[in-house]
Amino acid sequence: MAGAAPLPPPSRQTGALSHLRVLDLSRVLAGPWCSQNLADMGADVIKIEKPGTGDDTRHWGPPYLDGTDGPTPQASYFAACNRNKRSVTVDIATPDGQQLVRDLALQSDVVIENYKTGGLKRYGLDYDALAALNPRLVYCSITGFGQTGPYAARPGYDLLVQAMSGLMSITGQPDGEPGAGPMRVGVAVIDVFTGMYATTAILGAIEARHHTGRGQRIDIALLDVAMAVLANQGAGYLNAGVVPSRQGNVHPSVVPYQDFPTADGDMLLAIGNDGQFARFCEVADVDWARDARYTTNSSRVTHRDTLIPAMSAITRTRPTAEWIRLLEAATVPCGPINDIGQAFADPQVQARGLRVEQYRYAAGEGATDPVNRVCTTASPLRLQDTPPTLRHAPPALGQHTEEVLRECLGLDADAVAGLRAKGVL
């Protein structure tokens, strides 16, 4: 039997999603995080911003981007989630502005918006209105509480949802410890997770469109996402009736899996199985791996109150770097507890190219001014044949207005000037 014909070599396109256009009506973090994922994979993302002010996060500082003579008015927050997009200023409160958005939606594959439930209907930019014009449109709505339910009309914010979902109740030091009390996560993690779930949903809807020929509406809610990412903690409650509590840095089901003091600071041990624990014991020169209280993970969880103090007494005898050298040689998962500066200086982070530098204007006046430079964290989406691309730095407000209106809608300079004179752009 003859062998199968070899597969053709993979195509080397600009990006995995370079055939898609995304109309981004979102602002702040969850929506922009989603659209940046799509943009990094090659999609043409047109970010619609309010003239004069733009996305709220342009002003959420300090910290601010550096300039020639010190900090600029540009908050660094905006840079975190708006790379690879083209900024177009449009006042959607005006009839002409609404028509521009409708015209752009006709030429788009995806719309992303995070207005309050029903907020775009009064502008004629809701799903029903735009889908009637472009039935292939995938329309992703991101809200705090979703399109249905008693809270649908409420605005939602990451911190509020961290509190309502129970996430804060399991984050922080346990009761009785110094600093005990519910604690938010140090990043707006629900917004970020929501952006990731929205990305996944959009790609699923695009795949479904290949078979149906039609787009669809996507309803993504911060609260839904927050409940989903409770993961094992949520499953523990649903299946065993266990309401988890705050445990600081310890793991409820894996021991030892937490921070430990050293002679000059702290380190993190992430021992996930019995073999790793046995190898730690060899390095530490103790026989705990043969002690019935500690032989298995389940027994270590049961006897953590005696094991952890004993381990802490031993880890204090050597500095962090020495422990890491010895334990890494024994393939025991461990590491330093870095601040963010130390993390970006880590050789693995540097080897992976996780700091990227771009310039808002590639040439011309001001191209080399420090205010033109923007640094961001590289996309972790490492596709071998269609890797993420760097095309646009986080844009200045309205930087691409004329370009997009000319390229996508065929408007000439006079038409654009007329819209500016009317306050539409």
C-alpha atoms as one frame of an Amber mdcrd trajectory, in Angstrom:
protein
   0.000   0.000   0.000   1.441   3.302  -1.030   2.266   5.789   1.710   0.164
   8.900   2.193   1.190  12.003   0.287   3.314  14.370   2.382   1.605  17.404
   3.830   2.382  20.723   2.130   4.650  23.085   4.058   2.799  25.443   6.395
   1.919  28.835   4.978   3.868  31.770   6.359   1.178  34.420   6.658   1.486
  37.609   8.631  -0.330  36.061  11.550  -2.778  33.288  12.309  -5.693  35.763
  12.238  -4.430  38.170   9.587  -7.595  37.525   7.551  -9.844  38.961  10.274
 -10.875  42.517  11.070 -12.017  43.388  14.587 -13.965  46.511  15.494 -13.109
  47.198  19.136 -15.611  49.367  20.987 -14.322  48.318  24.393 -12.211  50.153
  26.922 -10.340  49.642  30.219  -9.056  46.038  30.505 -11.233  42.974  29.831
 -12.282  43.940  26.290  -8.941  45.452  25.276  -7.134  42.374  26.639  -9.259
  40.218  24.355  -8.729  42.403  21.293  -4.974  42.579  21.948  -4.835  38.774
  21.890  -6.519  38.804  18.491  -4.289  41.646  17.293  -1.128  39.844  18.388
  -2.228  36.899  16.246  -2.507  39.175  13.229  -6.080  40.493  13.247  -6.581
  44.078  12.082  -8.036  45.642  15.245  -9.626  49.072  14.843 -10.031  50.651
  18.273 -12.826  53.225  18.435 -12.153  55.921  21.060 -13.950  59.015  22.241
 -12.440  62.193  20.755 -10.383  64.218  23.190 -10.202  61.656  25.996 -10.074
  58.154  24.562  -9.881  54.978  26.595 -10.148  55.606  30.344  -6.817  53.886
  30.986  -4.920  56.523  29.008  -5.329  58.630  32.160  -4.997  55.957  34.860
  -1.697  56.939  36.393   0.798  57.099  37.851   2.889  55.459  36.584   3.230
  57.282  33.268   5.364  56.722  30.198   8.742  58.444  30.343   9.481  61.462
  28.204  12.486  63.639  27.458  11.904  65.850  30.485  10.276  63.357  32.846
   6.917  61.590  32.994   4.435  62.293  30.206   0.627  62.578  30.559   0.352
  59.095  28.996  -0.431  56.424  31.621   1.484  53.185  31.211  -1.705  51.217
  32.011  -2.996  51.781  28.464   0.134  50.212  27.001  -0.537  46.900  28.752
  -3.501  45.956  26.577  -3.568  48.033  23.385  -0.596  46.905  21.321  -1.064
  46.134  17.604  -4.256  48.196  17.281  -5.169  51.199  15.174  -6.813  54.057
  17.079  -9.697  55.917  15.453 -11.576  58.698  17.252 -15.334  58.687  16.680
 -18.081  60.291  18.751 -20.756  57.594  18.688 -23.247  59.981  20.309 -23.552
  61.748  16.934 -25.548  60.365  13.974 -22.536  60.688  11.690 -20.367  58.852
  14.201 -22.910  56.057  14.491 -22.978  55.703  10.723 -19.178  55.480  10.581
 -19.250  52.625  13.088 -22.000  50.851  11.144 -19.988  51.216   7.947 -16.911
  49.779   9.654 -18.988  46.920  11.091 -20.041  46.023   7.558 -16.377  45.364
   6.788 -15.538  43.595  10.043 -15.655  40.010  11.236 -15.875  40.752  14.955
 -17.237  43.501  17.203 -16.137  43.656  20.850 -17.972  45.954  23.271 -18.185
  46.317  27.038 -20.942  48.877  27.495 -23.584  48.295  30.143 -26.279  45.843
  29.083 -28.334  47.530  26.355 -26.070  50.578  26.355 -25.418  50.567  22.595
 -29.040  50.053  21.558 -29.824  53.779  21.743 -27.032  54.391  19.210 -28.225
  51.702  16.830 -25.004  49.765  17.457 -26.428  46.781  19.345 -26.148  43.209
  18.114 -29.547  43.087  16.415 -28.894  46.289  14.469 -25.408  45.364  13.291
 -26.185  41.685  12.609 -29.037  42.805  10.349 -26.450  44.667   8.275 -23.748
  41.978   8.489 -25.121  38.508   9.312 -21.558  37.084   9.444 -20.635  39.375
  12.332 -19.439  37.818  15.587 -20.536  40.268  18.289 -18.945  39.847  21.720
 -20.539  41.708  24.650 -18.553  41.854  27.893 -20.397  43.014  31.010 -20.123
  42.644  34.736 -23.093  40.308  35.180 -24.256  39.220  31.735 -27.248  39.947
  29.530 -29.756  38.139  31.804 -30.503  37.806  35.509 -31.417  40.271  38.263
 -28.010  41.996  38.152 -27.858  42.423  34.362 -28.234  46.217  34.506 -25.527
  46.696  37.135 -22.067  47.969  36.208 -19.339  45.494  37.077 -15.753  46.024
  38.125 -12.964  43.543  38.742 -12.625  44.303  42.460 -16.363  44.084  43.021
 -16.520  40.735  41.273 -13.476  39.422  43.148 -15.465  40.132  46.310 -18.814
  38.760  45.147 -17.419  35.553  43.657 -15.688  34.437  46.844 -12.210  34.886
  45.398 -11.240  37.430  48.053 -12.466  35.076  50.779  -9.756  32.564  49.833
  -7.001  35.134  49.213  -4.872  36.487  52.071  -3.563  35.371  55.425  -5.706
  32.993  57.504  -7.676  34.252  60.469  -5.476  34.745  63.517  -2.368  35.584
  61.453  -0.899  39.107  61.133  -2.635  40.972  58.326  -5.496  38.486  58.198
  -8.566  39.409  56.173  -9.982  39.108  52.652  -7.535  40.345  50.021  -7.772
  41.132  46.338  -5.337  39.593  43.887  -2.514  42.015  42.953  -3.611  42.204
  39.289  -7.152  42.736  37.966  -7.168  39.018  37.342 -10.889  38.649  36.601
 -10.650  41.266  33.853  -7.665  39.422  32.388  -9.352  36.015  32.614 -12.469
  37.512  31.050 -10.400  38.784  28.141  -8.936  35.317  27.670 -12.346  33.597
  27.814 -13.712  36.161  25.353 -10.834  35.411  22.991 -11.622  31.709  23.142
 -15.338  32.304  22.567 -14.676  34.546  19.553 -12.399  31.976  17.946 -15.054
  29.308  18.596 -17.700  31.478  16.928 -15.421  32.098  13.945 -14.917  28.337
  13.585 -18.685  27.768  13.790 -19.168  30.423  11.077 -17.098  28.292   8.708
 -19.921  25.736   8.874 -23.028  27.905   9.303 -22.084  30.989   7.321 -23.447
  33.150  10.127 -22.003  35.000  13.056 -23.523  35.046  16.520 -23.684  36.976
  19.745 -21.370  36.130  22.633 -22.363  37.001  26.206 -19.333  37.114  28.540
 -19.780  38.195  32.163 -17.099  38.948  34.723 -19.054  37.165  37.444 -19.445
  34.027  35.312 -15.714  34.015  34.657 -14.860  34.584  38.307 -16.998  31.640
  39.368 -15.421  29.445  36.683 -11.841  30.232  37.681 -12.476  29.187  41.262
 -11.565  25.834  39.685 -10.714  23.203  42.318 -11.917  25.463  45.118 -15.332
  25.727  43.511 -15.408  22.009  42.813 -14.563  21.296  46.445 -17.637  23.204
  47.541 -19.979  21.834  44.872 -19.018  18.200  45.401 -17.919  17.970  49.016
 -19.730  20.884  50.628 -16.399  22.349  51.760 -16.338  26.138  51.999 -12.617
  26.947  51.670 -10.966  29.598  53.788  -7.912  31.777  53.431  -4.668  29.865
  53.803  -2.081  32.439  52.825   0.444  30.904  50.435  -0.257  27.291  51.288
  -2.140  24.892  49.045  -5.297  23.265  50.416  -4.577  19.889  48.820  -0.812
  19.682  48.199   1.977  19.750  50.838   4.614  21.182  50.841   3.546  23.775
  48.288   4.266  27.239  49.693   6.903  29.769  50.677   9.633  28.930  53.196
  12.099  31.172  55.070  15.808  30.944  54.240  18.944  32.339  55.838  18.672
  35.528  53.762  15.034  35.770  52.730  12.454  33.389  51.345  11.990  30.797
  48.621   9.084  28.936  47.090   8.783  25.157  47.090   6.216  23.587  44.739
   6.544  19.894  45.575   3.746  18.193  43.686   4.412  14.495  44.189   5.987
  11.984  46.561   9.134  11.509  44.491   9.905  15.216  44.624   9.394  15.182
  48.381  11.780  12.244  48.757  14.439  14.099  46.751  13.970  17.192  48.917
  14.563  15.017  51.969  17.801  13.707  50.444  19.076  17.250  49.854  17.991
  18.314  53.346  19.525  15.156  54.863  16.364  14.081  56.710  14.481  10.775
  56.669  10.936  12.142  56.510  10.186  10.292  53.265  10.130   7.064  55.308
   8.011   8.557  58.091   4.431   7.272  57.794   3.140  10.768  58.609   4.793
  12.227  55.507   5.224   9.387  52.988   2.278  10.354  50.786   0.779  13.690
  49.884  -2.461  12.835  51.686  -0.573  12.076  54.880   1.463  15.261  54.529
  -1.757  17.282  54.175  -3.056  15.634  57.357   0.164  16.346  59.268   1.115
  19.701  57.778   1.052  21.302  61.251   4.142  19.323  62.259   5.859  19.033
  58.869   5.909  22.724  57.885   7.562  24.018  61.089  10.181  21.265  60.849
  10.895  22.114  57.216  11.085  25.837  58.016  13.707  25.190  60.667  15.857
  23.441  58.074  15.327  25.925  55.209  16.513  28.751  57.484  19.976  27.161
  57.632  21.010  28.067  54.072  20.593  31.126  51.827  18.048  31.151  49.026
  20.547  30.840  46.176  22.186  27.783  47.722  18.871  26.023  48.257  17.821
  26.722  44.685  21.131  25.409  43.312  20.894  22.189  45.342  17.206  21.563
  44.782  17.270  22.318  41.062  20.091  19.785  40.708  17.772  17.251  42.359
  14.828  18.302  40.110  12.797  19.610  43.018  10.576  22.512  41.846  11.676
  25.668  43.638  12.459  29.288  42.997  13.021  32.748  44.425  10.136  35.055
  45.315  10.937  37.901  42.944   9.606  41.391  42.719   8.584  42.428  39.197
  11.939  44.087  38.502  13.760  40.913  39.480  11.368  38.862  37.374  12.133
  40.869  34.213  15.859  40.530  34.987  15.578  36.744  35.275  17.683  34.999
  32.590  14.801  32.747  31.534  12.481  35.729  31.082  15.161  37.493  29.055
  15.909  34.408  26.966  12.233  34.137  26.053  12.172  37.779  24.931   9.317
  38.724  27.221  10.139  42.443  27.173   9.388  44.038  23.824  10.053  47.593
  22.725   8.136  49.489  20.062   7.894  53.019  18.706   4.637  54.806  18.007
   6.055  56.577  14.983   8.583  54.677  12.891  10.008  57.696  11.123   9.801
  61.444  10.968   9.763  64.111  13.622   9.825  62.738  17.149  10.577  59.150
  16.122  13.551  58.900  18.476  12.035  60.868  21.361  11.754  58.706  24.496
   8.047  59.538  24.682   7.684  57.657  21.383   9.049  54.419  22.878   6.644
  51.972  24.537   7.645  48.742  26.278   5.200  45.889  26.782   5.238  42.226
  27.744   5.424  39.837  24.805   2.496  37.617  23.926   2.818  34.141  25.458
   0.958  32.655  22.449   3.896  30.974  20.719   2.548  29.552  17.448   5.395
  27.976  15.523   4.269  28.683  11.959   2.143  31.810  12.493   3.695  33.485
  15.522   2.418  36.703  17.109   3.532  39.787  15.251   4.504  43.289  16.349
   2.991  45.776  13.929   1.747  48.758  15.938   2.846  50.155  19.277   0.018
  51.078  21.645  -1.321  53.965  19.598  -1.598  57.632  20.359  -5.212  58.788
  20.584  -6.681  58.910  17.085  -3.326  58.136  15.482  -4.871  56.108  12.655
  -8.146  57.963  12.106  -7.406  59.309   8.618  -5.659  56.086   7.571  -8.557
  53.812   8.544 -11.309  56.040   7.165  -9.456  56.339   3.876  -8.506  52.678
   3.624 -11.730  51.086   4.862 -14.414  53.609   3.889 -12.798  55.483   1.014
 -13.127  58.910   2.649 -10.857  61.576   1.224  -9.115  64.384   3.120 -11.989
  66.820   2.580 -14.559  64.375   3.953 -12.418  63.709   7.013 -11.892  67.429
   7.560 -15.640  67.973   7.366 -16.273  65.343  10.005 -13.647  66.926  12.240
 -15.263  70.336  11.824 -18.564  68.826  12.982 -16.952  67.301  16.074 -17.530
  63.729  14.922 -13.822  62.747  14.996
